[in-house]
C-alpha cells in the first residue's frame, strides 16, 4: 500500500458513517469522471486517425463492400 493510500484510509477511518458514505461516493464520481474523460479522448483520437485516410472505404452494406473488393481484384488481374 502506498503512503497516499494509507493516508486516505486513515482519513476514512476517522469519518462517521454519513461522511464516509459521502466520501466514497465522491471517490466513485472522480473515478467515473476519469473513465469518461479517457473514453472521450480515445474517441477523439480515433476520429483524428480516421481523418488521416484520404480514401474513405466506408461501405453502405456488406454487398457494396464485396462488389468493391471484386472490382478491385478484377482491376489487378486485368493488367
Helices and strands as residue ranges (DSSP letters): H 3-13, H 17-51, H 62-77
